[in-house]
Amino acid sequence: MTNAAFWDKLAPRYAAQPIDDVPAYEETIAVTAAYLSPEDRILEIGCGTGGTAQTLAQTAREVVATDVSQGMISIAQSKLTADTSNVSFKVASSDEILDEAPFQAICAFNILHLVDDPKTTIAALSRQVDEGGLIISKTPCMGEGAFFMPAIIWVMRQFGKAPFVHVMTGDQLEAMFHKAGFEILERRKFGSGKMNPFIVARKAS
Ligand SMILES: C[S@@+](CC[C@H](N)C(=O)[O-])C[C@H]1O[C@@H](n2cnc3c(N)ncnc32)[C@H](O)[C@@H]1O
């Protein structure tokens, strides 16, 4: 099964699933929104069914939200209303350079561990963000979890029950941002997500 096919199949269930830790999610959104200005054009990669893009659109001029899965994007588009006319959803891989670039900020929530190579993805995002612009991410870093987690994911993957997952630590992810020419403005964790560092990285100007 391809990566996109895996997420297409999961999309209806993903849309119906309640948010795991609502206070942590709300805090993540509030801290992210505080970094945005009403004039900003934002890209969100791996947007899933689009709830975060619609919320962030209240504090930005425009949000372009992409996902590799047509299933996810179709659900996201079905939720658009007259109040969210500054949001557009489109099918695109995280590494694609979009015609809509450049952006003032790029959001990447629960996605950088799922791409083939986070370094390649960060390089692609770097090409699409303004100098001094931000990449705001939250990433499950399995390298900080129990040592047997990667093995469990590998087994689940053989049965089509898990996607490809890149195993890394928060320090390794932070180093990738540094190497790509970003400085780290903030790194923290919300709620019980001990393996999920929230990292705000600014491109050198
Ligand atoms: C765990 S979900 C996260 C969705 C949303 N960002 C959230 O935090 O709820 C991961 C999303 O990334 C998408 N995805 C996986 N690999 C991708 C890739 N290489 N490029 C773009 N999107 C991808 C999946 O289709 C899925 O919607």
The ligand as an SDF file (V2000), in Angstrom:
LIG
                    3D

 27 29  0  0  0  0  0  0  0  0999 V2000
   -1.0250   12.0290   11.7650 C   0  0  0  0  0  0  0  0  0  0  0  0
   -1.8780   12.8700   10.4800 S   0  0  0  0  0  0  0  0  0  0  0  0
   -1.7990   14.5500   11.0870 C   0  0  0  0  0  0  0  0  0  0  0  0
   -2.8750   15.4070   10.5240 C   0  0  0  0  0  0  0  0  0  0  0  0
   -2.9330   16.8060   11.1300 C   0  0  0  0  0  0  0  0  0  0  0  0
   -1.7330   17.5750   10.8230 N   0  0  0  0  0  0  0  0  0  0  0  0
   -3.1060   16.7050   12.6270 C   0  0  0  0  0  0  0  0  0  0  0  0
   -2.2060   17.1180   13.3810 O   0  0  0  0  0  0  0  0  0  0  0  0
   -4.1620   16.1890   13.0480 O   0  0  0  0  0  0  0  0  0  0  0  0
   -0.6640   12.9130    9.2130 C   0  0  0  0  0  0  0  0  0  0  0  0
   -1.1680   13.5260    7.9150 C   0  0  0  0  0  0  0  0  0  0  0  0
   -0.0530   13.6770    7.0600 O   0  0  0  0  0  0  0  0  0  0  0  0
   -0.3930   13.2490    5.7520 C   0  0  0  0  0  0  0  0  0  0  0  0
    0.8500   12.8050    5.1040 N   0  0  0  0  0  0  0  0  0  0  0  0
    1.5720   11.6820    5.3200 C   0  0  0  0  0  0  0  0  0  0  0  0
    2.6820   11.6720    4.5710 N   0  0  0  0  0  0  0  0  0  0  0  0
    2.6640   12.8210    3.8550 C   0  0  0  0  0  0  0  0  0  0  0  0
    3.5460   13.4090    2.9040 C   0  0  0  0  0  0  0  0  0  0  0  0
    4.6870   12.8080    2.5380 N   0  0  0  0  0  0  0  0  0  0  0  0
    3.2260   14.6170    2.3790 N   0  0  0  0  0  0  0  0  0  0  0  0
    2.0740   15.2570    2.7530 C   0  0  0  0  0  0  0  0  0  0  0  0
    1.1960   14.7440    3.6390 N   0  0  0  0  0  0  0  0  0  0  0  0
    1.4880   13.5470    4.1920 C   0  0  0  0  0  0  0  0  0  0  0  0
   -1.4140   12.1560    5.9570 C   0  0  0  0  0  0  0  0  0  0  0  0
   -2.2360   11.9790    4.8300 O   0  0  0  0  0  0  0  0  0  0  0  0
   -2.1790   12.6580    7.1770 C   0  0  0  0  0  0  0  0  0  0  0  0
   -3.2740   13.4460    6.8140 O   0  0  0  0  0  0  0  0  0  0  0  0
  1  2  1  0
  2  3  1  0
  2 10  1  0
  3  4  1  0
  4  5  1  0
  5  6  1  0
  5  7  1  0
  7  8  2  0
  7  9  1  0
 10 11  1  0
 11 12  1  0
 11 26  1  0
 12 13  1  0
 13 14  1  0
 13 24  1  0
 14 15  1  0
 14 23  1  0
 15 16  2  0
 16 17  1  0
 17 18  1  0
 17 23  2  0
 18 19  1  0
 18 20  2  0
 20 21  1  0
 21 22  2  0
 22 23  1  0
 24 25  1  0
 24 26  1  0
 26 27  1  0
M  CHG  2   2   1   9  -1
M  END
$$$$
